[in-house]
């Protein structure tokens, strides 16, 4: 996700491809950063939904691996589901994208939303949930640690 002048992008693209899995010119300068904001807004919503689904499944007494293996084949699937449901259920958060970094990114998103008039009520709520995770000692935990605030005794 890159923003900039097409001619400059063309010159830089071979270098960027050395370290990036995918390279797309989104638009003018700043568009890449705005696209990263869209990504983070979407990711935290998916993580929160997955956390709530896993929490619900546990409280309902369901076989969580069976549930995840089933719903991962349908519309609920996501990278987060495929890669984080097991660690989320085991309360393993000592890897990945840190809560501190996610809060920093969400603050940027929320500030930009104020400037452009976007309404991000769910993102703002999840940003507060991450604040709770930090208060629980989870500043360096993976962003998937949102599940920890649903059942803090687990």
DSSP file (Angstrom, degrees, kcal/mol; ACC not computed):
  #  RESIDUE AA STRUCTURE BP1 BP2  ACC     N-H-->O    O-->H-N    N-H-->O    O-->H-N    TCO  KAPPA ALPHA  PHI   PSI    X-CA   Y-CA   Z-CA
    1    1 A X              0   0    0      0, 0.0     2,-0.4     0, 0.0    24,-0.2   0.000 360.0 360.0 360.0 103.9    0.0    0.0    0.0
    2    2 A X  E     -a   25   0A   0     22,-2.8    24,-3.2    30,-0.1    25,-0.9  -0.927 360.0-159.7-124.9 143.0    1.9    3.0   -1.4
    3    3 A X  E     +a   27   0A   0     -2,-0.4    26,-0.3    23,-0.2     2,-0.3  -0.964  43.4  79.9-118.3 141.4    1.0    6.5   -2.0
    4    4 A X  S    S-     0   0    0     23,-2.9     2,-0.3    -2,-0.4    -2,-0.1  -0.946  78.4 -34.3 157.0-175.7    2.9    8.8   -4.3
    5    5 A X     >  -     0   0    0     -2,-0.3     4,-2.7     1,-0.1     3,-0.2  -0.559  50.9-129.7 -73.6 133.4    3.6   10.0   -7.8
    6    6 A X  H  > S+     0   0    0     -2,-0.3     4,-2.4     1,-0.2     5,-0.1   0.856 107.2  52.4 -55.5 -37.9    3.3    7.1  -10.4
    7    7 A X  H  > S+     0   0    0      2,-0.2     4,-1.4     1,-0.2    -1,-0.2   0.917 112.6  44.1 -66.6 -41.4    6.7    8.0  -11.9
    8    8 A X  H  > S+     0   0    0     -3,-0.2     4,-2.1     2,-0.2    -2,-0.2   0.884 112.0  53.7 -68.5 -38.3    8.4    7.9   -8.5
    9    9 A X  H  X S+     0   0    0     -4,-2.7     4,-2.7     1,-0.2    -2,-0.2   0.920 104.3  55.5 -60.3 -44.0    6.6    4.7   -7.6
   10   10 A X  H  X S+     0   0    0     -4,-2.4     4,-0.5     1,-0.2    -1,-0.2   0.878 110.1  46.1 -57.5 -39.5    7.8    3.0  -10.8
   11   11 A X  H  < S+     0   0    0     -4,-1.4     4,-0.3     1,-0.2    -1,-0.2   0.880 119.2  40.0 -69.9 -38.7   11.4    3.8   -9.8
   12   12 A X  H >X S+     0   0    0     -4,-2.1     4,-2.4     1,-0.2     3,-0.7   0.721  92.7  85.9 -84.9 -22.4   11.0    2.6   -6.2
   13   13 A X  H 3X S+     0   0    0     -4,-2.7     4,-2.5     1,-0.2     5,-0.2   0.858  85.4  53.3 -53.8 -45.1    8.8   -0.5   -6.9
   14   14 A X  H 3< S+     0   0    0     -4,-0.5     4,-0.5    -3,-0.2    -1,-0.2   0.887 112.9  45.2 -59.8 -36.2   11.7   -2.9   -7.6
   15   15 A X  H X4 S+     0   0    0     -3,-0.7     3,-1.3    -4,-0.3     4,-0.4   0.924 112.2  50.8 -70.3 -44.4   13.3   -2.0   -4.3
   16   16 A X  H >X S+     0   0    0     -4,-2.4     3,-1.6     1,-0.3     4,-1.5   0.876 102.6  61.1 -61.1 -37.5   10.0   -2.2   -2.4
   17   17 A X  T 3< S+     0   0    0     -4,-2.5    -1,-0.3     1,-0.3    -2,-0.2   0.698  91.0  70.0 -65.0 -17.8    9.4   -5.7   -3.8
   18   18 A X  T <4 S+     0   0    0     -3,-1.3    -1,-0.3    -4,-0.5    -2,-0.2   0.770 117.7  18.2 -68.3 -25.3   12.6   -6.9   -2.1
   19   19 A X  T <4 S+     0   0    0     -3,-1.6     2,-0.4    -4,-0.4    -2,-0.2   0.443 112.8  77.6-126.4  -2.3   10.9   -6.6    1.3
   20   20 A X     <  -     0   0    0     -4,-1.5     3,-0.1     1,-0.1    -1,-0.0  -0.905  60.2-149.7-115.5 140.0    7.2   -6.4    0.6
   21   21 A X  S    S+     0   0    0     -2,-0.4     2,-0.3     1,-0.2    -1,-0.1   0.867  89.9  15.3 -71.0 -36.9    4.9   -9.4   -0.2
   22   22 A X        -     0   0    0     -6,-0.1     2,-0.4     2,-0.0    -1,-0.2  -0.997  66.7-163.3-139.6 142.2    2.6   -7.2   -2.2
   23   23 A X        +     0   0    0     -2,-0.3     2,-0.4    -3,-0.1    -6,-0.0  -0.982  15.3 167.5-131.1 120.3    3.1   -3.7   -3.7
   24   24 A X        -     0   0    0     -2,-0.4   -22,-2.8     8,-0.0     2,-0.8  -0.993  32.3-137.2-135.8 127.6    0.2   -1.6   -4.8
   25   25 A X  E     -a    2   0A   0     -2,-0.4   -22,-0.2   -24,-0.2     3,-0.1  -0.755  24.6-178.9 -79.0 115.3    0.1    2.1   -5.7
   26   26 A X  E     -     0   0A   0    -24,-3.2     2,-0.3    -2,-0.8   -23,-0.2   0.855  49.6 -71.6 -86.2 -39.0   -3.1    3.3   -4.1
   27   27 A X  E    S-a    3   0A   0    -25,-0.9   -23,-2.9     1,-0.1    -1,-0.3  -0.938  78.8 -11.6 172.3-155.2   -3.1    6.9   -5.1
   28   28 A X  S >  S-     0   0    0     -2,-0.3     3,-2.6   -25,-0.3     4,-0.3  -0.047  93.4 -54.5 -66.8 172.5   -1.3   10.2   -4.3
   29   29 A X  T 3  S+     0   0    0    -26,-0.3    -1,-0.2     1,-0.3   -25,-0.2  -0.180 129.3  29.1 -49.5 132.9    1.1   10.8   -1.4
   30   30 A X  T 3> S+     0   0    0    -27,-0.2     4,-2.2    -3,-0.1    -1,-0.3   0.078  90.4 101.6  99.6 -21.4   -0.6    9.9    1.9
   31   31 A X  H <> S+     0   0    0     -3,-2.6     4,-2.2     1,-0.2     5,-0.1   0.848  78.2  54.4 -65.4 -34.4   -2.9    7.2    0.3
   32   32 A X  H  > S+     0   0    0     -4,-0.3     4,-2.1     2,-0.2    -1,-0.2   0.927 109.6  46.5 -64.0 -44.6   -0.7    4.4    1.5
   33   33 A X  H  > S+     0   0    0      1,-0.2     4,-1.7     2,-0.2    -2,-0.2   0.900 112.2  50.5 -65.4 -40.2   -0.9    5.6    5.1
   34   34 A X  H  X S+     0   0    0     -4,-2.2     4,-2.0     1,-0.2    -1,-0.2   0.886 109.0  52.0 -64.2 -37.6   -4.6    6.1    4.8
   35   35 A X  H  X S+     0   0    0     -4,-2.2     4,-2.4     1,-0.2    -2,-0.2   0.884 105.8  54.2 -66.1 -38.3   -5.0    2.5    3.5
   36   36 A X  H  X S+     0   0    0     -4,-2.1     4,-2.4     1,-0.2    -1,-0.2   0.876 106.4  53.3 -60.9 -37.0   -3.0    1.2    6.4
   37   37 A X  H  X S+     0   0    0     -4,-1.7     4,-2.5     2,-0.2    -2,-0.2   0.922 107.1  50.3 -63.4 -43.6   -5.5    3.0    8.6
   38   38 A X  H  X S+     0   0    0     -4,-2.0     4,-2.3     1,-0.2    -2,-0.2   0.923 110.0  52.2 -58.6 -44.0   -8.3    1.2    6.8
   39   39 A X  H  X S+     0   0    0     -4,-2.4     4,-2.9     1,-0.2    -2,-0.2   0.938 110.4  46.2 -57.4 -49.5   -6.5   -2.1    7.4
   40   40 A X  H  X S+     0   0    0     -4,-2.4     4,-2.4     1,-0.2     5,-0.3   0.883 110.3  53.5 -65.5 -38.3   -6.1   -1.5   11.1
   41   41 A X  H  X S+     0   0    0     -4,-2.5     4,-1.3     1,-0.2    -1,-0.2   0.933 114.3  42.4 -59.0 -46.3   -9.8   -0.5   11.5
   42   42 A X  H  X S+     0   0    0     -4,-2.3     4,-2.0    -5,-0.2    -2,-0.2   0.913 112.7  53.1 -67.8 -43.5  -10.8   -3.7    9.8
   43   43 A X  H  X S+     0   0    0     -4,-2.9     4,-2.7     1,-0.2     5,-0.2   0.926 107.9  48.6 -61.2 -47.5   -8.3   -5.9   11.7
   44   44 A X  H  X S+     0   0    0     -4,-2.4     4,-2.5     1,-0.2    -1,-0.2   0.860 110.2  52.5 -65.8 -32.2   -9.3   -4.8   15.2
   45   45 A X  H  X S+     0   0    0     -4,-1.3     4,-2.2    -5,-0.3    -1,-0.2   0.907 110.8  47.4 -66.9 -40.2  -13.0   -5.4   14.4
   46   46 A X  H  X S+     0   0    0     -4,-2.0     4,-2.7     2,-0.2    -2,-0.2   0.924 112.1  49.9 -64.8 -44.6  -12.2   -8.9   13.2
   47   47 A X  H  X S+     0   0    0     -4,-2.7     4,-2.8     1,-0.2    -2,-0.2   0.925 111.4  48.3 -61.3 -44.4  -10.1   -9.6   16.3
   48   48 A X  H  X S+     0   0    0     -4,-2.5     4,-2.4     2,-0.2    -1,-0.2   0.919 112.5  48.8 -63.4 -42.8  -12.9   -8.3   18.6
   49   49 A X  H  X S+     0   0    0     -4,-2.2     4,-2.5     2,-0.2    -2,-0.2   0.911 112.7  47.7 -61.9 -42.8  -15.5  -10.4   16.8
   50   50 A X  H  X S+     0   0    0     -4,-2.7     4,-2.8     2,-0.2     5,-0.3   0.911 110.6  52.3 -64.4 -42.5  -13.3  -13.5   17.0
   51   51 A X  H  X S+     0   0    0     -4,-2.8     4,-2.4     1,-0.2    -2,-0.2   0.927 112.2  45.2 -58.8 -45.7  -12.6  -12.9   20.7
   52   52 A X  H  X S+     0   0    0     -4,-2.4     4,-2.7     2,-0.2    -1,-0.2   0.898 112.8  50.9 -66.9 -40.2  -16.4  -12.6   21.5
   53   53 A X  H  X S+     0   0    0     -4,-2.5     4,-2.6     2,-0.2    -2,-0.2   0.928 112.7  45.4 -62.5 -45.4  -17.1  -15.7   19.4
   54   54 A X  H  X S+     0   0    0     -4,-2.8     4,-2.4     2,-0.2    -2,-0.2   0.907 113.5  50.1 -63.8 -42.1  -14.5  -17.8   21.2
   55   55 A X  H  X S+     0   0    0     -4,-2.4     4,-2.5    -5,-0.3    -2,-0.2   0.922 112.1  47.7 -61.5 -45.0  -15.7  -16.5   24.5
   56   56 A X  H  X S+     0   0    0     -4,-2.7     4,-2.2     2,-0.2    -2,-0.2   0.928 110.8  51.1 -62.1 -46.1  -19.3  -17.3   23.7
   57   57 A X  H  <>S+     0   0    0     -4,-2.6     5,-2.5     1,-0.2     4,-0.4   0.899 111.5  48.3 -59.7 -41.6  -18.3  -20.8   22.5
   58   58 A X  H ><5S+     0   0    0     -4,-2.4     3,-1.3     1,-0.2    -1,-0.2   0.941 112.7  46.9 -63.8 -48.1  -16.4  -21.5   25.7
   59   59 A X  H 3<5S+     0   0    0     -4,-2.5    -1,-0.2     1,-0.3    -2,-0.2   0.807 110.4  54.1 -65.5 -28.9  -19.2  -20.3   27.9
   60   60 A X  T 3<5S-     0   0    0     -4,-2.2    -1,-0.3    -5,-0.2    -2,-0.2   0.524 114.0-119.0 -82.1  -5.5  -21.7  -22.4   25.9
   61   61 A X  T < 5 +     0   0    0     -3,-1.3    -3,-0.2    -4,-0.4    -2,-0.1   0.726  58.1 157.3  77.3  21.2  -19.6  -25.5   26.4
   62   62 A X      < -     0   0    0     -5,-2.5     2,-1.2    -6,-0.2    -1,-0.2  -0.380  55.9-103.8 -78.8 158.1  -18.9  -26.0   22.8
   63   63 A X     >  -     0   0    0      1,-0.2     4,-2.5    -2,-0.1     3,-0.2  -0.717  37.5-160.8 -77.7  99.1  -16.0  -28.0   21.3
   64   64 A X  H  > S+     0   0    0     -2,-1.2     4,-3.1     1,-0.2     5,-0.3   0.886  84.4  50.9 -60.4 -44.9  -14.0  -24.9   20.2
   65   65 A X  H  > S+     0   0    0      1,-0.2     4,-2.8     2,-0.2    -1,-0.2   0.921 112.5  48.1 -58.4 -40.5  -11.7  -26.7   17.7
   66   66 A X  H  > S+     0   0    0      2,-0.2     4,-1.6     1,-0.2    -2,-0.2   0.917 113.2  48.1 -64.1 -42.0  -14.8  -28.3   16.1
   67   67 A X  H  X S+     0   0    0     -4,-2.5     4,-3.0     2,-0.2     5,-0.3   0.951 114.6  45.0 -61.9 -49.8  -16.5  -24.9   16.0
   68   68 A X  H  X S+     0   0    0     -4,-3.1     4,-2.0     1,-0.2    -2,-0.2   0.911 111.8  51.3 -64.4 -42.9  -13.4  -23.1   14.5
   69   69 A X  H  < S+     0   0    0     -4,-2.8    -1,-0.2    -5,-0.3    -2,-0.2   0.827 115.3  44.8 -63.4 -30.0  -12.8  -25.8   12.0
   70   70 A X  H >< S+     0   0    0     -4,-1.6     3,-1.4    -5,-0.2    -2,-0.2   0.950 116.4  40.8 -78.0 -52.5  -16.4  -25.6   10.8
   71   71 A X  H ><>S+     0   0    0     -4,-3.0     3,-1.7     1,-0.3     5,-0.5   0.729 101.8  71.3 -74.4 -18.6  -16.9  -21.8   10.7
   72   72 A X  T 3<5S+     0   0    0     -4,-2.0    -1,-0.3    -5,-0.3    -2,-0.1   0.654  93.0  59.7 -67.8 -13.1  -13.4  -21.3    9.1
   73   73 A X  T < 5S+     0   0    0     -3,-1.4    -1,-0.3    -4,-0.2    -2,-0.2   0.454 107.9  50.7 -91.0  -1.5  -14.9  -22.9    6.0
   74   74 A X  T X 5S-     0   0    0     -3,-1.7     3,-1.6    -4,-0.1    -3,-0.0  -0.302 111.6 -59.5-120.4-157.7  -17.6  -20.2    5.7
   75   75 A X  T 3 5S+     0   0    0      1,-0.3    -3,-0.1    -2,-0.1    -4,-0.1   0.674 120.6  65.9 -65.2 -20.0  -18.1  -16.4    5.7
   76   76 A X  T 3 <S+     0   0    0     -5,-0.5    -1,-0.3     2,-0.0     5,-0.1   0.590  75.7 117.6 -79.7  -9.1  -16.6  -16.0    9.2
   77   77 A X    <   +     0   0    0     -3,-1.6     2,-0.3    -6,-0.4    -5,-0.1  -0.176  33.1 153.6 -63.3 152.0  -13.1  -17.0    8.1
   78   78 A X     >  -     0   0    0      1,-0.1     4,-2.6   -32,-0.0     5,-0.2  -0.966  58.2 -98.9-163.3 167.5  -10.2  -14.6    8.3
   79   79 A X  H  > S+     0   0    0     -2,-0.3     4,-2.4     1,-0.2     5,-0.3   0.914 124.3  54.0 -59.4 -42.0   -6.4  -14.6    8.7
   80   80 A X  H  > S+     0   0    0      1,-0.2     4,-2.3     2,-0.2     5,-0.5   0.913 109.6  46.7 -60.3 -43.4   -7.0  -13.8   12.4
   81   81 A X  H  > S+     0   0    0      1,-0.2     4,-1.3     2,-0.2     5,-0.3   0.947 114.9  45.6 -63.8 -48.3   -9.2  -16.9   12.8
   82   82 A X  H  < S+     0   0    0     -4,-2.6    -1,-0.2     1,-0.2    -2,-0.2   0.836 126.4  28.9 -64.8 -33.1   -6.9  -19.2   10.9
   83   83 A X  H  < S+     0   0    0     -4,-2.4    -1,-0.2    -5,-0.2    -2,-0.2   0.579 128.0  31.3-107.3 -12.4   -3.8  -18.0   12.7
   84   84 A X  H  X S+     0   0    0     -4,-2.3     4,-2.7    -5,-0.3     5,-0.2   0.595  84.9  89.4-125.9 -13.2   -4.9  -16.8   16.2
   85   85 A X  H  X S+     0   0    0     -4,-1.3     4,-2.2    -5,-0.5     5,-0.2   0.898  93.9  47.7 -60.1 -39.0   -7.9  -18.8   17.5
   86   86 A X  H  > S+     0   0    0     -5,-0.3     4,-1.4     2,-0.2    -1,-0.2   0.942 114.7  44.2 -67.2 -45.8   -5.7  -21.5   19.1
   87   87 A X  H  4>S+     0   0    0      1,-0.2     5,-2.8     2,-0.2     4,-0.3   0.855 112.0  54.8 -67.5 -32.7   -3.4  -19.0   20.8
   88   88 A X  H ><5S+     0   0    0     -4,-2.7     3,-1.1     1,-0.2    -1,-0.2   0.922 108.4  47.5 -64.4 -43.0   -6.3  -16.9   21.9
   89   89 A X  H 3<5S+     0   0    0     -4,-2.2    -1,-0.2     1,-0.2    -2,-0.2   0.763 114.6  47.4 -70.8 -22.8   -8.0  -19.9   23.6
   90   90 A X  T 3<5S-     0   0    0     -4,-1.4    -1,-0.2    -5,-0.2    -2,-0.2   0.377 110.5-122.3 -94.7   2.7   -4.7  -20.7   25.3
   91   91 A X  T < 5 +     0   0    0     -3,-1.1     2,-0.7    -4,-0.3    -3,-0.2   0.891  58.6 152.8  54.6  43.3   -4.1  -17.1   26.4
   92   92 A X      < +     0   0    0     -5,-2.8    -1,-0.2     1,-0.1    -2,-0.1  -0.913   3.7 146.8-104.7 111.8   -0.8  -17.0   24.6
   93   93 A X        +     0   0    0     -2,-0.7    49,-2.1    -3,-0.1     2,-0.9   0.181  27.9 114.8-131.6  16.2    0.0  -13.5   23.6
   94   94 A X  S    S+     0   0    0     47,-0.2     2,-0.3     4,-0.0    47,-0.1  -0.186  74.9  45.5 -88.8  45.1    3.8  -13.2   23.7
   95   95 A X  S    S+     0   0    0     -2,-0.9     2,-0.0     2,-0.1     0, 0.0  -0.921  82.9  40.2-160.9 177.2    4.3  -12.7   20.0
   96   96 A X  S    S-     0   0    0     -2,-0.3     2,-0.7    46,-0.1    -3,-0.0  -0.227  98.6  -3.9  79.3-156.1    3.0  -10.7   17.1
   97   97 A X  S    S-     0   0    0      1,-0.1    46,-1.6     2,-0.0    47,-0.1  -0.695  78.0-124.6 -86.4 113.3    1.8   -7.1   16.8
   98   98 A X  B  >  -B  142   0B   0     -2,-0.7     4,-2.2    44,-0.2     3,-0.2  -0.173   7.4-126.2 -65.5 146.6    2.0   -5.5   20.2
   99   99 A X  H  > S+     0   0    0     42,-1.9     4,-2.9    39,-0.5     5,-0.2   0.879 111.3  58.7 -55.6 -42.3   -1.0   -3.8   21.9
  100  100 A X  H  > S+     0   0    0     39,-2.5     4,-1.9     1,-0.2    -1,-0.2   0.915 108.2  45.5 -55.2 -43.7    1.1   -0.6   22.4
  101  101 A X  H  > S+     0   0    0     38,-0.3     4,-2.5    -3,-0.2    -1,-0.2   0.896 111.8  51.5 -68.3 -40.0    1.6   -0.4   18.6
  102  102 A X  H  X S+     0   0    0     -4,-2.2     4,-3.0     1,-0.2     5,-0.2   0.915 109.1  50.3 -65.4 -40.8   -2.0   -1.1   17.8
  103  103 A X  H  X S+     0   0    0     -4,-2.9     4,-2.3     2,-0.2    -1,-0.2   0.904 109.7  51.5 -62.7 -39.3   -3.1    1.7   20.2
  104  104 A X  H  X S+     0   0    0     -4,-1.9     4,-1.7    -5,-0.2    -2,-0.2   0.938 112.5  46.0 -60.4 -46.9   -0.7    4.0   18.5
  105  105 A X  H  X S+     0   0    0     -4,-2.5     4,-2.3     1,-0.2    -2,-0.2   0.912 112.1  50.2 -63.2 -43.2   -2.2    3.1   15.1
  106  106 A X  H  X S+     0   0    0     -4,-3.0     4,-3.0     1,-0.2     5,-0.2   0.858 106.5  55.2 -66.7 -34.1   -5.8    3.4   16.3
  107  107 A X  H  X S+     0   0    0     -4,-2.3     4,-2.3     2,-0.2    -1,-0.2   0.901 108.4  49.2 -62.7 -39.5   -5.0    6.8   17.7
  108  108 A X  H  X S+     0   0    0     -4,-1.7     4,-2.5     2,-0.2    -2,-0.2   0.926 112.4  48.3 -63.3 -44.5   -3.8    7.9   14.3
  109  109 A X  H  X S+     0   0    0     -4,-2.3     4,-2.5     2,-0.2    -2,-0.2   0.936 112.8  46.9 -60.4 -47.9   -7.0    6.4   12.7
  110  110 A X  H  X S+     0   0    0     -4,-3.0     4,-1.8     1,-0.2    -1,-0.2   0.884 112.5  49.9 -65.5 -39.1   -9.3    8.2   15.2
  111  111 A X  H  X S+     0   0    0     -4,-2.3     4,-1.7    -5,-0.2    -1,-0.2   0.928 111.8  47.8 -64.0 -45.0   -7.4   11.5   14.8
  112  112 A X  H  X S+     0   0    0     -4,-2.5     4,-2.5     1,-0.2     6,-0.2   0.884 108.4  55.7 -63.5 -37.8   -7.7   11.2   11.0
  113  113 A X  H  X>S+     0   0    0     -4,-2.5     4,-1.4     1,-0.2     5,-1.0   0.884 105.1  52.3 -62.2 -38.4  -11.4   10.4   11.3
  114  114 A X  H  <5S+     0   0    0     -4,-1.8    -1,-0.2     1,-0.2    -2,-0.2   0.895 112.3  46.8 -62.0 -38.7  -11.9   13.6   13.3
  115  115 A X  H  <5S+     0   0    0     -4,-1.7    -2,-0.2     1,-0.2    -1,-0.2   0.875 120.2  36.0 -72.2 -37.8  -10.2   15.5   10.5
  116  116 A X  H  <5S-     0   0    0     -4,-2.5    -1,-0.2    -5,-0.1    -2,-0.2   0.462 109.6-113.5 -99.7   0.3  -12.1   13.8    7.6
  117  117 A X  T  <5 +     0   0    0     -4,-1.4    -3,-0.2     1,-0.3     2,-0.2   0.596  60.7 152.8  84.1  10.4  -15.5   13.5    9.3
  118  118 A X      < -     0   0    0     -5,-1.0     2,-0.6    -6,-0.2    -1,-0.3  -0.498  40.9-135.9 -74.8 144.6  -15.5    9.7    9.4
  119  119 A X        +     0   0    0     -2,-0.2     2,-0.2     1,-0.0     3,-0.2  -0.906  28.6 170.1-103.2 114.2  -17.6    8.1   12.2
  120  120 A X     >  +     0   0    0     -2,-0.6     4,-2.4     1,-0.1     5,-0.2  -0.500  13.2 151.3-123.2  61.6  -15.6    5.2   13.9
  121  121 A X  H  > S+     0   0    0      1,-0.2     4,-1.9    -2,-0.2    -1,-0.1   0.886  76.3  45.8 -65.0 -38.8  -17.6    4.2   17.0
  122  122 A X  H  > S+     0   0    0      2,-0.2     4,-2.7     1,-0.2     5,-0.2   0.919 113.0  50.2 -70.2 -42.5  -16.6    0.6   17.0
  123  123 A X  H  > S+     0   0    0      1,-0.2     4,-2.3     2,-0.2    -2,-0.2   0.916 110.6  50.1 -60.4 -43.5  -12.9    1.4   16.4
  124  124 A X  H  X S+     0   0    0     -4,-2.4     4,-1.5     2,-0.2    -1,-0.2   0.889 111.4  49.2 -62.7 -39.1  -13.0    4.0   19.2
  125  125 A X  H  X S+     0   0    0     -4,-1.9     4,-1.8     2,-0.2    -2,-0.2   0.928 111.3  48.3 -65.8 -44.9  -14.5    1.4   21.6
  126  126 A X  H  X S+     0   0    0     -4,-2.7     4,-2.3     1,-0.2    -2,-0.2   0.867 105.5  58.8 -65.3 -35.0  -11.9   -1.2   20.7
  127  127 A X  H  X S+     0   0    0     -4,-2.3     4,-1.3     1,-0.2    -1,-0.2   0.896 106.8  48.4 -58.9 -38.8   -9.2    1.3   21.2
  128  128 A X  H  X S+     0   0    0     -4,-1.5     4,-1.8     2,-0.2    -1,-0.2   0.861 106.4  56.4 -68.8 -35.5  -10.5    1.6   24.8
  129  129 A X  H  X S+     0   0    0     -4,-1.8     4,-1.9     1,-0.2    -2,-0.2   0.908 105.2  52.1 -61.0 -40.4  -10.5   -2.1   25.1
  130  130 A X  H  X S+     0   0    0     -4,-2.3     4,-2.3     1,-0.2    -1,-0.2   0.850 103.7  57.7 -64.8 -32.6   -6.8   -2.1   24.2
  131  131 A X  H  X S+     0   0    0     -4,-1.3     4,-2.1     2,-0.2    -1,-0.2   0.907 105.5  50.4 -60.5 -41.1   -6.3    0.5   27.0
  132  132 A X  H  X S+     0   0    0     -4,-1.8     4,-1.2     2,-0.2    -2,-0.2   0.893 107.7  53.0 -63.1 -39.9   -7.8   -2.1   29.4
  133  133 A X  H  <>S+     0   0    0     -4,-1.9     5,-2.6     1,-0.2     3,-0.5   0.914 107.8  51.2 -61.9 -42.4   -5.4   -4.7   28.1
  134  134 A X  H ><5S+     0   0    0     -4,-2.3     3,-1.9     1,-0.2     5,-0.4   0.917 107.5  52.6 -59.6 -42.6   -2.5   -2.3   28.8
  135  135 A X  H 3<5S+     0   0    0     -4,-2.1    -1,-0.2     1,-0.3    -2,-0.2   0.740 103.5  58.6 -66.1 -22.2   -3.8   -1.8   32.3
  136  136 A X  T 3<5S-     0   0    0     -4,-1.2    -1,-0.3    -3,-0.5    -2,-0.2   0.420 130.1 -96.7 -83.6   0.8   -3.8   -5.6   32.7
  137  137 A X  T < 5S+     0   0    0     -3,-1.9     3,-0.4    -4,-0.2    -3,-0.2   0.575  90.9 123.9  96.0  11.4   -0.1   -5.7   31.9
  138  138 A X    > < +     0   0    0     -5,-2.6     3,-1.0     1,-0.2   -39,-0.5  -0.019  17.8 125.3 -99.1  30.8   -0.5   -6.5   28.3
  139  139 A X  T 3  S+     0   0    0     -5,-0.4   -39,-2.5     1,-0.3   -38,-0.3   0.855  86.8  33.7 -56.8 -36.7    1.4   -3.6   26.6
  140  140 A X  T 3  S+     0   0    0     -3,-0.4    -1,-0.3   -41,-0.2    -2,-0.1   0.371  94.4 115.6-102.0   2.9    3.6   -6.0   24.6
  141  141 A X  S <  S-     0   0    0     -3,-1.0   -42,-1.9     1,-0.1   -47,-0.2  -0.299  78.2 -90.5 -66.7 157.8    0.9   -8.7   24.2
  142  142 A X  B >   -B   98   0B   0    -49,-2.1     3,-2.2   -44,-0.2   -44,-0.2  -0.311  36.6-110.1 -63.6 152.3   -0.3   -9.5   20.7
  143  143 A X  G >  S+     0   0    0    -46,-1.6     3,-1.0     1,-0.3    -1,-0.1   0.729 114.4  73.0 -58.7 -22.6   -3.3   -7.6   19.4
  144  144 A X  G >   +     0   0    0      1,-0.3     3,-1.3   -47,-0.1    -1,-0.3   0.548  69.4  94.4 -69.4  -5.0   -5.3  -10.8   19.6
  145  145 A X  G X   +     0   0    0     -3,-2.2     3,-2.1     1,-0.3     4,-0.5   0.460  49.2 101.6 -69.2   0.7   -5.2  -10.4   23.4
  146  146 A X  G X  S+     0   0    0     -3,-1.0     3,-1.1     1,-0.3     4,-0.4   0.819  71.8  66.5 -52.7 -29.4   -8.6   -8.6   23.3
  147  147 A X  G X> S+     0   0    0     -3,-1.3     3,-1.2     1,-0.2     4,-0.9   0.791  85.7  71.4 -63.1 -26.6  -10.0  -11.9   24.4
  148  148 A X  G <4 S+     0   0    0     -3,-2.1    -1,-0.2     1,-0.3     3,-0.2   0.796  92.1  55.6 -63.0 -29.4   -8.2  -11.5   27.8
  149  149 A X  G <4 S+     0   0    0     -3,-1.1     3,-0.4    -4,-0.5    -1,-0.3   0.678  99.8  61.0 -79.0 -15.3  -10.6   -8.7   28.9
  150  150 A X  T <4 S+     0   0    0     -3,-1.2    -1,-0.2    -4,-0.4    -2,-0.2   0.812 124.9  14.0 -78.8 -30.5  -13.7  -10.9   28.4
  151  151 A X  S >< S+     0   0    0     -4,-0.9     3,-2.3    -3,-0.2    -1,-0.3  -0.564  71.2 174.7-142.9  72.7  -12.6  -13.5   30.9
  152  152 A X  T 3  S+     0   0    0     -3,-0.4    -3,-0.1     1,-0.3    -1,-0.1   0.672  77.2  60.8 -60.9 -17.6   -9.8  -12.0   33.0
  153  153 A X  T 3         0   0    0      1,-0.2    -1,-0.3    -4,-0.1    -4,-0.1   0.644 360.0 360.0 -82.3 -13.6   -9.6  -15.0   35.3
  154  154 A X    <         0   0    0     -3,-2.3    -1,-0.2    -6,-0.2    -2,-0.1   0.489 360.0 360.0 -71.8 360.0   -8.8  -17.4   32.5
